[in-house]
Amino acid sequence: MYVDKGVLVASASARRRVVVVGSSGGSTVQFPAPVEFLEALSQQLARISQGAAVVAAQFVCCEVALDDATPRSPASLWIVDASVSPEPKCVLRAELVAVNRRARELDAALARSVPGFDAVVALSADARAGGANGDVLRAAGASGLPVAGTGGSGLSVAAQQYGCRLCGNAGGSVATSNRTKAIGIAASLAGAWHEHYTPATFDAKTAPHLRTVVNELLPALVGVAVVRRFVSLDTGLAAPAVGAFSAIRYAGGDLGPVAALAGGILGALCAGSPAAALLASIAYAFAAPHALALCARGRAPATAANFVVAGGLPVVLGGLWWLLLVGPVAWLTSLGRRIIRRLLGNAILNAAAAAGVQYGARRGWYHIYILPLICLEHERGELACLGALDALALVCVGCGACAAQLAQPRPRPTKREADADQALALRGLLVGGCCGDYVEACHPFLARDPILDGATYAGSVLAALVSAGSASSAYLPVPLSFLAAERPGRFLFGVFVAFGVPFAAGCVSNMKAARENPAGVVRRGSASAAAGVAAGVESKTH
């Protein structure tokens, strides 16, 4: 992630004033409104040493590619007038012929102010004489202003007919995105003004934590592991997806979809190691903005610069990774998986781990320690021993505790509290059994019932003893966790134990409470009644 989060601002203190004109493009640049591009451009202009800002803009946006548009195609006209507001404003929605007519009127008025600007940015501009942007570009040529942008046809006309001084990487727009265009334009204008441009740099303080990104990768890793249980697939299938996702998380702030392309290439070159792809994506996030700015300073066209950043840079980085780091990273992650498997293959150690999982899940350790280790086990498309413990010690145990509240409700002081118990228990049972999630649903029942609380530990430990060596995953319907499991017989035995122990203990404890407090409210609410209360119960993620 990059330091700059920016908003669309035309700074009153900016020394350089920029006007932007153009359209949504012929066939390679299409957007329904210029807001995203102007926001990206404003962020990058602010990084020029003396400061720059968009003070005026005029855009024609068509709902179809202009190469295929007809005079009757729906279109809109957008303007920015920083003296009123820095926000883009749509001033007309009509057929393209009417929008172009109005755009020419505004173009003539805007052209009279061009000598007071410091640069013109033309994005797929209609530079023909009588075109929607012809007057502004003619005035820019007469004033000697630097012109930056993309859209080869319009820029060629502007340079040839009006003598516009094209700067930096002005050129075609194939394979460019809003963010990469903005970086190239800002670097080009900085060069024309002989000022320094500082590309957004990777900042570890604002970047997502590595552990957070690893945890976010779990759905892809689990999906690959489950599919590989039934179909023969490459063990490194997840690496390109991990690379693309990680690049978006770390580099997407300035590069957008381009980062996904680069991340996919990095993943493909990491020899099937998702961990190596993740680390390569972080390195790419450091290097990409600087490479893009360097291309712009070297006057490489925007398309060429994008090819360098989206294709060339990841190939070079991926090659270096393949030569130097993929082997060591793959060896380390493989060693970690072997250690986990060896330890949890022992019944006693597996039982101790189950108690630790049950304890840690109540104290916020799950996402910090347990989930990253589960992802490590899943890295090469394998099922996880810790995933099986998760499914048994948390999901099935929680389902048993919730089911006990439905089978034998505990007396509660009021009907409202009894209904809330039923709703929470029903939700916990359904979500846990069908989705392998929301294990926290049982925690309020454990907090008030020491017998049930102890039974959850007992169920976790006993289930781990009988299922040692089995591997599976949580976050799946429990039947699917069983079908996908390695050593499914052991896993199924563990399911019955994990569910049965807290279920039996909970029923007995609630019956004891009912005998001791016969006046308490016991509510055996229907599923529909309980569901009505469930909406008011706050849920937490697994």
C-alpha positions as semicolon CSV with decimal commas, in nm:
position;residue;x (nm);y (nm);z (nm)
1;M;0,000;0,000;0,000
2;Y;0,118;0,352;-0,068
3;V;0,141;0,654;0,158
4;D;-0,089;0,865;-0,056
5;K;-0,458;0,799;-0,006
6;G;-0,557;1,139;-0,158
7;V;-0,887;1,285;-0,258
8;L;-0,980;1,497;-0,554
9;V;-0,852;1,841;-0,453
10;A;-0,756;2,148;-0,652
11;S;-0,521;2,304;-0,400
12;A;-0,530;2,680;-0,373
13;S;-0,163;2,674;-0,272
14;A;-0,048;2,476;-0,578
15;R;0,187;2,684;-0,790
16;R;0,114;2,503;-1,117
17;R;-0,233;2,516;-1,275
18;V;-0,340;2,235;-1,507
19;V;-0,637;2,208;-1,743
20;V;-0,762;1,866;-1,853
21;V;-0,962;1,801;-2,169
22;G;-1,063;1,486;-2,351
23;S;-1,311;1,205;-2,384
24;S;-1,381;0,850;-2,283
25;G;-1,186;0,727;-2,584
26;G;-1,223;0,538;-2,905
27;S;-1,185;0,174;-2,811
28;T;-0,911;0,134;-2,551
29;V;-1,012;0,393;-2,288
30;Q;-1,371;0,376;-2,173
31;F;-1,523;0,509;-1,854
32;P;-1,870;0,644;-1,778
33;A;-1,729;0,945;-1,587
34;P;-1,386;1,105;-1,543
35;V;-1,396;1,105;-1,164
36;E;-1,151;0,820;-1,110
37;F;-0,896;0,955;-1,358
38;L;-0,914;1,309;-1,220
39;E;-0,877;1,180;-0,866
40;A;-0,572;0,974;-0,963
41;L;-0,423;1,267;-1,155
42;S;-0,477;1,508;-0,864
43;Q;-0,301;1,268;-0,628
44;Q;0,002;1,246;-0,858
45;L;0,019;1,619;-0,941
46;A;0,038;1,690;-0,570
47;R;0,364;1,493;-0,561
48;I;0,542;1,743;-0,788
49;S;0,786;1,947;-0,581
50;Q;0,627;2,291;-0,631
51;G;0,276;2,154;-0,631
52;A;0,023;2,133;-0,913
53;A;-0,353;2,097;-0,932
54;V;-0,634;2,051;-1,181
55;V;-0,814;2,385;-1,196
56;A;-1,036;2,320;-1,498
57;A;-1,152;2,020;-1,699
58;Q;-1,391;1,928;-1,977
59;F;-1,475;1,568;-2,067
60;V;-1,711;1,407;-2,314
61;C;-1,806;1,060;-2,194
62;C;-1,996;0,821;-2,419
63;E;-2,162;0,502;-2,304
64;V;-2,013;0,315;-2,601
65;A;-1,666;0,330;-2,751
66;L;-1,642;0,645;-2,963
67;D;-1,506;0,439;-3,254
68;D;-1,844;0,262;-3,262
69;A;-2,065;0,551;-3,153
70;T;-2,334;0,715;-3,363
71;P;-2,465;1,073;-3,327
72;R;-2,756;0,931;-3,127
73;S;-2,542;0,736;-2,877
74;P;-2,606;0,836;-2,514
75;A;-2,332;1,059;-2,373
76;S;-2,259;1,307;-2,095
77;L;-2,051;1,623;-2,053
78;W;-1,843;1,671;-1,739
79;I;-1,659;1,982;-1,624
80;V;-1,440;2,098;-1,337
81;D;-1,421;2,462;-1,233
82;A;-1,196;2,483;-0,927
83;S;-1,310;2,839;-0,856
84;V;-1,649;2,688;-0,773
85;S;-1,569;2,330;-0,670
86;P;-1,289;2,082;-0,736
87;E;-1,541;1,805;-0,787
88;P;-1,633;1,693;-1,142
89;K;-1,988;1,792;-1,233
90;C;-2,208;1,651;-1,507
91;V;-2,367;1,945;-1,688
92;L;-2,544;1,759;-1,969
93;R;-2,676;1,412;-2,047
94;A;-2,803;1,377;-2,402
95;E;-2,730;1,225;-2,740
96;L;-2,367;1,248;-2,850
97;V;-2,437;1,510;-3,116
98;A;-2,590;1,746;-2,858
99;V;-2,313;1,681;-2,606
100;N;-2,047;1,757;-2,868
101;R;-2,225;2,079;-2,964
102;R;-2,226;2,199;-2,605
103;A;-1,864;2,083;-2,557
104;R;-1,750;2,299;-2,848
105;E;-1,915;2,603;-2,688
106;L;-1,738;2,539;-2,357
107;D;-1,412;2,464;-2,540
108;A;-1,417;2,808;-2,701
109;A;-1,474;2,975;-2,364
110;L;-1,207;2,767;-2,191
111;A;-0,953;2,842;-2,466
112;R;-0,954;3,210;-2,371
113;S;-0,818;3,116;-2,027
114;V;-0,543;2,882;-2,153
115;P;-0,261;3,143;-2,137
116;G;-0,316;3,157;-1,761
117;F;-0,252;2,785;-1,720
118;D;0,080;2,601;-1,687
119;A;-0,002;2,284;-1,882
120;V;-0,273;2,101;-2,073
121;V;-0,353;1,733;-2,027
122;A;-0,531;1,580;-2,325
123;L;-0,688;1,239;-2,283
124;S;-0,823;1,092;-2,609
125;A;-0,895;1,451;-2,713
126;D;-1,086;1,558;-3,026
127;A;-0,822;1,797;-3,160
128;R;-0,968;1,852;-3,506
129;A;-1,057;2,203;-3,614
130;G;-1,410;2,243;-3,486
131;G;-1,367;1,940;-3,258
132;A;-1,469;1,928;-2,895
133;N;-1,116;2,020;-2,776
134;G;-0,969;2,194;-3,080
135;D;-0,975;2,550;-2,946
136;V;-0,802;2,464;-2,618
137;L;-0,525;2,271;-2,792
138;R;-0,477;2,548;-3,050
139;A;-0,440;2,797;-2,764
140;A;-0,195;2,563;-2,588
141;G;0,018;2,549;-2,901
142;A;0,011;2,926;-2,942
143;S;0,107;2,975;-2,576
144;G;0,385;2,715;-2,583
145;L;0,236;2,520;-2,293
146;P;0,352;2,162;-2,236
147;V;0,088;1,909;-2,340
148;A;0,081;1,563;-2,180
149;G;-0,166;1,280;-2,208
150;T;-0,266;0,974;-2,406
151;G;-0,460;0,910;-2,723
152;G;-0,229;0,903;-3,021
153;S;-0,470;1,041;-3,281
154;G;-0,560;1,358;-3,093
155;L;-0,205;1,428;-2,980
156;S;-0,071;1,385;-3,333
157;V;-0,319;1,640;-3,469
158;A;-0,237;1,880;-3,184
159;A;0,135;1,859;-3,253
160;Q;0,111;1,876;-3,632
161;Q;-0,159;2,138;-3,680
162;Y;-0,121;2,357;-3,371
163;G;0,246;2,313;-3,283
164;C;0,169;2,177;-2,938
165;R;0,478;2,090;-2,733
166;L;0,424;1,728;-2,636
167;C;0,615;1,631;-2,324
168;G;0,728;1,316;-2,152
169;N;0,547;0,998;-2,242
170;A;0,259;1,152;-2,439
171;G;0,136;0,890;-2,683
172;G;-0,101;0,597;-2,721
173;S;-0,332;0,459;-2,455
174;V;-0,333;0,084;-2,528
175;A;-0,294;-0,124;-2,209
176;T;-0,297;0,181;-1,982
177;S;-0,515;0,238;-1,676
178;N;-0,630;0,554;-1,503
179;R;-0,360;0,527;-1,239
180;T;-0,072;0,445;-1,471
181;K;-0,175;0,730;-1,701
182;A;-0,182;0,968;-1,405
183;I;0,167;0,869;-1,289
184;G;0,308;0,906;-1,640
185;I;0,143;1,244;-1,694
186;A;0,263;1,382;-1,360
187;A;0,619;1,267;-1,425
188;S;0,606;1,414;-1,777
189;L;0,486;1,754;-1,658
190;A;0,744;1,761;-1,380
191;G;1,013;1,705;-1,641
192;A;0,874;1,980;-1,864
193;W;0,872;2,220;-1,567
194;H;1,219;2,105;-1,452
195;E;1,077;2,008;-1,117
196;H;1,111;1,697;-0,906
197;Y;0,837;1,434;-0,901
198;T;0,831;1,183;-0,618
199;P;0,631;0,872;-0,702
200;A;0,423;0,722;-0,426
201;T;0,645;0,490;-0,227
202;F;0,569;0,172;-0,040
203;D;0,522;0,244;0,330
204;A;0,536;-0,051;0,566
205;K;0,347;0,148;0,832
206;T;0,035;0,184;0,619
207;A;0,066;-0,139;0,420
208;P;-0,155;-0,430;0,527
209;H;0,017;-0,658;0,775
210;L;0,164;-0,971;0,619
211;R;-0,043;-1,184;0,853
212;T;-0,360;-1,006;0,740
213;V;-0,290;-1,074;0,373
214;V;-0,205;-1,438;0,448
215;N;-0,536;-1,481;0,629
216;E;-0,722;-1,320;0,339
217;L;-0,575;-1,584;0,107
218;L;-0,743;-1,868;0,299
219;P;-1,050;-1,907;0,068
220;A;-0,830;-1,969;-0,237
221;L;-0,599;-2,204;-0,050
222;V;-0,885;-2,406;0,099
223;G;-1,064;-2,419;-0,238
224;V;-0,757;-2,559;-0,413
225;A;-0,693;-2,809;-0,133
226;V;-1,049;-2,944;-0,142
227;V;-1,057;-2,971;-0,522
228;R;-0,721;-3,149;-0,524
229;R;-0,866;-3,405;-0,284
230;F;-1,101;-3,522;-0,560
231;V;-0,919;-3,419;-0,881
232;S;-0,553;-3,453;-0,975
233;L;-0,416;-3,098;-1,004
234;D;-0,079;-2,926;-0,984
235;T;0,031;-2,853;-0,626
236;G;0,127;-2,497;-0,725
237;L;-0,212;-2,410;-0,868
238;A;-0,270;-2,128;-0,619
239;A;0,057;-1,942;-0,679
240;P;-0,060;-1,711;-0,965
241;A;-0,380;-1,626;-0,775
242;V;-0,180;-1,551;-0,460
243;G;0,059;-1,333;-0,660
244;A;-0,223;-1,138;-0,824
245;F;-0,414;-1,086;-0,500
246;S;-0,104;-0,986;-0,304
247;A;0,007;-0,741;-0,572
248;I;-0,335;-0,575;-0,565
249;R;-0,321;-0,549;-0,184
250;Y;0,028;-0,401;-0,177
251;A;0,057;-0,217;-0,511
252;G;-0,303;-0,163;-0,617
253;G;-0,328;0,178;-0,452
254;D;-0,144;0,343;-0,739
255;L;-0,136;0,077;-1,011
256;G;-0,485;-0,071;-0,986
257;P;-0,557;-0,366;-1,220
258;V;-0,206;-0,347;-1,364
259;A;-0,080;-0,484;-1,032
260;A;-0,300;-0,793;-1,075
261;L;-0,144;-0,867;-1,414
262;A;0,204;-0,832;-1,271
263;G;0,119;-1,042;-0,967
264;G;-0,014;-1,322;-1,186
265;I;0,313;-1,328;-1,379
266;L;0,513;-1,328;-1,056
267;G;0,308;-1,619;-0,924
268;A;0,357;-1,816;-1,245
269;L;0,735;-1,767;-1,221
270;C;0,756;-1,874;-0,857
271;A;0,760;-2,247;-0,934
272;G;0,428;-2,312;-0,765
273;S;0,523;-2,153;-0,431
274;P;0,246;-1,920;-0,308
275;A;0,471;-1,797;-0,025
276;A;0,737;-1,692;-0,274
277;A;0,469;-1,524;-0,489
278;L;0,352;-1,326;-0,186
279;L;0,703;-1,201;-0,110
280;A;0,767;-1,123;-0,476
281;S;0,451;-0,911;-0,486
282;I;0,578;-0,704;-0,194
283;A;0,906;-0,645;-0,379
284;Y;0,705;-0,546;-0,687
285;A;0,512;-0,293;-0,479
286;F;0,843;-0,129;-0,388
287;A;0,975;-0,117;-0,744
288;A;0,676;-0,053;-0,972
289;P;0,603;0,319;-0,908
290;H;0,969;0,407;-0,953
291;A;0,989;0,208;-1,277
292;L;0,680;0,382;-1,413
293;A;0,811;0,728;-1,324
294;L;1,151;0,644;-1,475
295;C;0,983;0,546;-1,802
296;A;0,794;0,875;-1,808
297;R;1,109;1,076;-1,745
298;G;1,276;0,886;-2,028
299;R;0,988;0,990;-2,259
300;A;0,873;0,631;-2,311
301;P;0,513;0,636;-2,442
302;A;0,243;0,552;-2,190
303;T;0,171;0,219;-2,358
304;A;0,539;0,122;-2,352
305;A;0,569;0,227;-1,988
306;N;0,269;0,016;-1,897
307;F;0,420;-0,283;-2,078
308;V;0,738;-0,235;-1,876
309;V;0,555;-0,218;-1,544
310;A;0,289;-0,483;-1,611
311;G;0,507;-0,724;-1,809
312;G;0,878;-0,647;-1,805
313;L;0,929;-0,568;-1,438
314;P;0,745;-0,878;-1,307
315;V;0,934;-1,098;-1,554
316;V;1,266;-0,961;-1,427
317;L;1,163;-0,984;-1,062
318;G;1,010;-1,328;-1,113
319;G;1,327;-1,448;-1,281
320;L;1,540;-1,323;-0,992
321;W;1,303;-1,483;-0,746
322;W;1,315;-1,812;-0,936
323;L;1,695;-1,809;-0,938
324;L;1,760;-1,691;-0,583
325;L;1,464;-1,721;-0,346
326;V;1,198;-1,966;-0,461
327;G;1,404;-2,269;-0,356
328;P;1,484;-2,147;-0,004
329;V;1,130;-2,019;0,056
330;A;0,974;-2,344;-0,066
331;W;1,214;-2,543;0,154
332;L;1,127;-2,339;0,463
333;T;0,751;-2,366;0,413
334;S;0,782;-2,739;0,342
335;L;0,983;-2,780;0,663
336;G;0,711;-2,597;0,855
337;R;0,443;-2,826;0,715
338;R;0,643;-3,138;0,797
339;I;0,696;-3,022;1,156
340;I;0,324;-2,952;1,204
341;R;0,228;-3,288;1,054
342;R;0,481;-3,475;1,266
343;L;0,369;-3,307;1,587
344;L;-0,005;-3,338;1,527
345;G;0,031;-3,696;1,410
346;N;0,098;-3,784;1,773
347;A;-0,230;-3,827;1,962
348;I;-0,106;-3,670;2,286
349;L;0,041;-3,366;2,113
350;N;-0,270;-3,337;1,896
351;A;-0,486;-3,333;2,210
352;A;-0,266;-3,066;2,368
353;A;-0,291;-2,860;2,050
354;A;-0,672;-2,894;2,057
355;A;-0,682;-2,758;2,410
356;G;-0,458;-2,473;2,298
357;V;-0,683;-2,399;2,001
358;Q;-0,989;-2,393;2,226
359;Y;-0,815;-2,166;2,477
360;G;-0,658;-1,936;2,219
361;A;-0,978;-1,888;2,021
362;R;-1,133;-1,719;2,327
363;R;-0,841;-1,481;2,374
364;G;-0,789;-1,348;2,025
365;W;-0,502;-1,579;1,933
366;Y;-0,683;-1,756;1,652
367;H;-0,623;-1,499;1,378
368;I;-0,274;-1,414;1,506
369;Y;-0,124;-1,763;1,533
370;I;-0,358;-2,044;1,433
371;L;-0,497;-1,917;1,102
372;P;-0,156;-1,831;0,947
373;L;-0,035;-2,182;1,034
374;I;-0,345;-2,329;0,869
375;C;-0,264;-2,126;0,558
376;L;0,092;-2,258;0,570
377;E;-0,038;-2,615;0,568
378;H;-0,271;-2,538;0,277
379;E;-0,001;-2,356;0,077
380;R;0,073;-2,633;-0,173
381;G;-0,286;-2,748;-0,212
382;E;-0,278;-2,989;0,081
383;L;-0,531;-3,032;0,359
384;A;-0,435;-2,916;0,706
385;C;-0,403;-3,102;1,035
386;L;-0,469;-2,773;1,214
387;G;-0,766;-2,729;0,981
388;A;-0,906;-3,059;1,107
389;L;-0,851;-2,943;1,467
390;D;-1,027;-2,619;1,382
391;A;-1,325;-2,809;1,243
392;L;-1,343;-3,042;1,542
393;A;-1,230;-2,839;1,845
394;L;-1,409;-2,520;1,747
395;V;-1,682;-2,587;1,491
396;C;-1,820;-2,924;1,601
397;V;-1,771;-2,853;1,971
398;G;-1,951;-2,521;1,928
399;C;-2,234;-2,690;1,739
400;G;-2,274;-2,941;2,021
401;A;-2,290;-2,666;2,283
402;C;-2,551;-2,475;2,080
403;A;-2,756;-2,787;2,009
404;A;-2,778;-2,853;2,383
405;Q;-2,948;-2,516;2,434
406;L;-3,210;-2,613;2,176
407;A;-3,266;-2,968;2,300
408;Q;-3,278;-2,874;2,669
409;P;-3,318;-2,496;2,713
410;R;-3,173;-2,343;3,026
411;P;-3,419;-2,154;3,250
412;R;-3,395;-1,779;3,200
413;P;-3,547;-1,495;3,407
414;T;-3,756;-1,355;3,121
415;K;-3,916;-1,478;2,802
416;R;-3,711;-1,228;2,602
417;E;-3,383;-1,375;2,732
418;A;-3,507;-1,727;2,665
419;D;-3,595;-1,634;2,307
420;A;-3,256;-1,470;2,259
421;D;-3,084;-1,789;2,379
422;Q;-3,281;-1,997;2,132
423;A;-3,209;-1,760;1,844
424;L;-2,837;-1,751;1,915
425;A;-2,813;-2,127;1,959
426;L;-3,004;-2,193;1,637
427;R;-2,787;-1,951;1,443
428;G;-2,468;-2,098;1,586
429;L;-2,576;-2,453;1,501
430;L;-2,682;-2,371;1,145
431;V;-2,388;-2,147;1,056
432;G;-2,138;-2,378;1,221
433;G;-2,274;-2,695;1,064
434;C;-2,340;-2,552;0,719
435;C;-2,052;-2,303;0,686
436;G;-1,790;-2,408;0,940
437;D;-1,792;-2,062;1,094
438;Y;-1,930;-1,846;1,377
439;V;-1,787;-2,060;1,654
440;E;-1,826;-1,767;1,894
441;A;-2,201;-1,830;1,910
442;C;-2,151;-2,072;2,198
443;H;-1,931;-1,841;2,408
444;P;-2,218;-1,674;2,602
445;F;-2,342;-2,021;2,702
446;L;-1,993;-2,124;2,814
447;A;-1,947;-1,807;3,019
448;R;-2,254;-1,883;3,235
449;D;-2,212;-2,261;3,261
450;P;-1,883;-2,399;3,402
451;I;-1,993;-2,755;3,331
452;L;-2,049;-2,683;2,961
453;D;-1,728;-2,481;2,950
454;G;-1,529;-2,775;3,084
455;A;-1,707;-3,010;2,846
456;T;-1,592;-2,808;2,545
457;Y;-1,231;-2,860;2,652
458;A;-1,299;-3,228;2,716
459;G;-1,471;-3,270;2,380
460;S;-1,186;-3,092;2,200
461;V;-0,919;-3,305;2,366
462;L;-1,101;-3,637;2,320
463;A;-1,183;-3,559;1,955
464;A;-0,817;-3,477;1,892
465;L;-0,707;-3,803;2,056
466;V;-0,922;-4,016;1,826
467;S;-0,855;-3,814;1,508
468;A;-0,476;-3,767;1,529
469;G;-0,317;-3,768;1,184
470;S;-0,633;-3,660;1,004
471;A;-0,624;-3,347;0,787
472;S;-0,916;-3,139;0,662
473;S;-1,042;-2,781;0,685
474;A;-1,292;-2,566;0,866
475;Y;-1,497;-2,300;0,684
476;L;-1,677;-2,579;0,500
477;P;-2,002;-2,764;0,569
478;V;-1,913;-3,033;0,820
479;P;-2,015;-3,315;0,579
480;L;-1,779;-3,172;0,316
481;S;-1,499;-3,146;0,572
482;F;-1,556;-3,517;0,638
483;L;-1,567;-3,615;0,269
484;A;-1,250;-3,421;0,192
485;A;-1,060;-3,536;0,500
486;E;-0,752;-3,751;0,497
487;R;-0,832;-4,055;0,715
488;P;-1,205;-3,975;0,702
489;G;-1,291;-4,254;0,949
490;R;-1,085;-4,092;1,222
491;F;-1,224;-3,752;1,137
492;L;-1,585;-3,877;1,151
493;F;-1,520;-4,039;1,489
494;G;-1,379;-3,706;1,604
495;V;-1,692;-3,524;1,480
496;F;-1,920;-3,743;1,692
497;V;-1,700;-3,704;1,999
498;A;-1,656;-3,327;1,955
499;F;-2,029;-3,276;1,910
500;G;-2,149;-3,536;2,160
501;V;-1,949;-3,445;2,470
502;P;-2,060;-3,078;2,500
503;F;-2,410;-3,171;2,381
504;A;-2,456;-3,430;2,656
505;A;-2,292;-3,212;2,921
506;G;-2,498;-2,910;2,819
507;C;-2,825;-3,102;2,833
508;V;-2,742;-3,246;3,175
509;S;-2,633;-2,907;3,310
510;N;-2,947;-2,736;3,181
511;M;-3,170;-3,010;3,326
512;K;-2,995;-2,964;3,661
513;A;-3,053;-2,588;3,640
514;A;-3,420;-2,647;3,557
515;R;-3,467;-2,867;3,866
516;E;-3,296;-2,610;4,086
517;N;-3,499;-2,321;3,940
518;P;-3,839;-2,459;3,843
519;A;-3,988;-2,108;3,826
520;G;-3,748;-1,999;3,550
521;V;-3,874;-1,942;3,199
522;V;-3,799;-2,233;2,966
523;R;-3,866;-2,142;2,604
524;R;-3,864;-2,413;2,339
525;G;-3,914;-2,157;2,060
526;S;-3,972;-2,265;1,703
527;A;-3,710;-2,201;1,442
528;S;-3,917;-1,918;1,296
529;A;-3,962;-1,750;1,634
530;A;-3,595;-1,783;1,715
531;A;-3,496;-1,650;1,377
532;G;-3,693;-1,335;1,449
533;V;-3,473;-1,262;1,748
534;A;-3,153;-1,361;1,568
535;A;-3,149;-1,035;1,378
536;G;-3,078;-0,853;1,702
537;V;-2,787;-1,075;1,803
538;E;-2,447;-0,938;1,705
539;S;-2,236;-1,190;1,513
540;K;-1,861;-1,227;1,501
541;T;-1,650;-1,401;1,246
542;H;-1,474;-1,728;1,305
